[in-house]
Amino acid sequence: MDRTTFTYLPQPQRREEIERVLRALSEDGTSVDELESAVVDIKEEAGRRADDGSILPGSPHNDEAAEKLAEAAACMANSAGGGALVVGVDDKTGRIIGAETDPQWLRSRIYDLTERKLTVQVDRVAAGGAELLIIEVPQALEPVPYRGTYQHRVDARCVPATRTELMGALFANLAADPSNMPSQTLVNSIAPSAMETLRGRLSDNDSPKAELPMRDLLGRLGLVAEDGEHLNKAGEMLLAVRRQPAIDYSYRHVPGGPSIARILEGGRSLLEEALTVEARANDHNFVTEVTIGLQVHKVWAIPRRSLREALLNAVCHREWSLPGPTVVEHIGNHFRVTSPGGLIGGVTETNIITHHSVPRYRTLMNALRLIGLVEQEGVGVDMMFAEMIRIGSRPPAITALPDPAVRIDLYGQTVNENWYRLFADLEPPRGRDDVDAALLVWRGAQPQSPFLTSESCAPLLQRSRGDTEAALRRVAEYRLATPGAPLLAPLAVPHDTPAAWQLSPQAKAALGLQPGAESGEWALAWARERGRISSGEYRELAGVSAATATNRLKEMARQGWLVPSSDAGRGRGFHYLPAR
């Protein structure tokens, strides 16, 4: 595969091509072959032809059409600059037929059919007395498959390729990072307010870059195209004046209440907009002072670093080929950010803590790190989880929505001083920033699951069982400095069964945990995971007397949840088994 066959087509030129095709379709005598190109593919909506060739009524959820269009979109995404599909045209005669598939459903379906690697924009346009669908396809960041195979666009055709061939050509080129491509925006056209904001942020971080001449500063941040005169796309995205707002922020005291603050303003740069939203969100971010020794700690209901990371990550990871702003809903102490575009590069809801960072726009992300607005690679998500748990909150929720979009929920709260003090007291100090430690403490504090094992904790830590056991053993070495007690205490289990831990009595006391009502659910969960439960194990887990433990297990057996291991119902080694 020859790299010279790839020529980047900037987005405005792609849209000019779409307009050219739409105008031509409205004229008689223009063939589809004349209109199609490397960046525009004309399609009929599949599944609407009767046996006699007549056109049948369409359907909002046309899966046959979605399959065909997902294949064509994957091909276009594997081509330099991406392209567009014009849907609803007889691809032999050029006659406008119309398309009736629901745009939002189709976008979600294409995302699923391309192994959740491709987010497209689907719009309806009026043409020739009917409605067409325009599917804009961005160039992908990695090869996009359809049904396990790969294609790319050569002239007006899709031709097969292997993943290796694509990786050796288009995706080995910097074109695979759309934010590093040249823009049409001149360096000298940056608004003074944007440069002032940029220098201010660098000065706040004591960066010597703040004093550099403008061109040198932008070059150090990687925001200038190769010609030195224009910004690259990252520079344009971050510093150029935007006509449409990139962020829609609102604050309400309570769900359903009136909007107390709203920011939805264009006419400035993304950098200015993001910092304005961050500042306004922190105006509504309640702060508590916690005294530890001689130090007074200011602790926010939503930790400020976590708030910034959620906001800035959503802005720079979103799919910028899609219109519409990143939506920030701030309700009381609940901070929710929803950004267009799905997770990429193998990142999922179930591995986002441990998967290596896969930025959609590497150059933009790197600039934000150099400016000091996002954490270093691979640290941001971990930090959010650890910070939220340290104030006594539940972990963040990161959800992939079917649109596709990604939603981050931070459940802020007035700091629980017991939790804050426990983490501040951990030794060695590295334990205070250990996301595994934070998650294990949170899990161990849940009354319905007080035990910590490699099997029960692996999904929470997003690790393999082997790595989870290693994490448990590492965290078990952490200690509370003040009483000099371990953070975790091992449970006495039979030597031929996997190790298990729970929060130590000193850790439970430090957190102010009260004994919960015994429901038997956690005991049954233990029995199912371990294949057995004894009165000794129940006694340790529940913190009750031997007699109480024995009676509780007998009652669970009478209710049919457990089965005794022998008819004798007593004796050395006696235990209960989970009922099948």
Secondary structure by P-SEA (a helix, b strand, c coil): cccccbbbbcaaaaaaaaaaaaaaaacccccccccccccbbbbcccccccccccccccccccaaaaaaaaaaaaaaaaccccccccccccccccccccccccaaaaaaaaaaaacccbbbbbbbbbcccbbbbbbbbcccccccccccbbbbbcccbbbbbcaaaaaacccccccccccccccccccccccaaaaaaaaaaaaaaccccccccaaaaaaaacccccccccccaaaaacccccccccbbbbbbcccccccccccccccccaaaaaaaaaaaaaaabbbbbbbcccbbbbbccccaaaaaaaaaaaaaaccccccccbbbbbcccbbbbbbccccccccccccccccccccccaaaaaaaaaaccccccccaaaaaaaaaaaaccccbbbbbccccbbbbbbbccccaaaaaaaaaacccccccccaaaaaaaaaaacccccccccccccccccccaaaaaaaaaaaaaccccccccccbbbccccccbbbbbcccaaaaaaaccccccccaaaaaaaaaaaccccaaaaaaaacccaaaaaaaaaaaaaaccbbbcccccccccccccccc
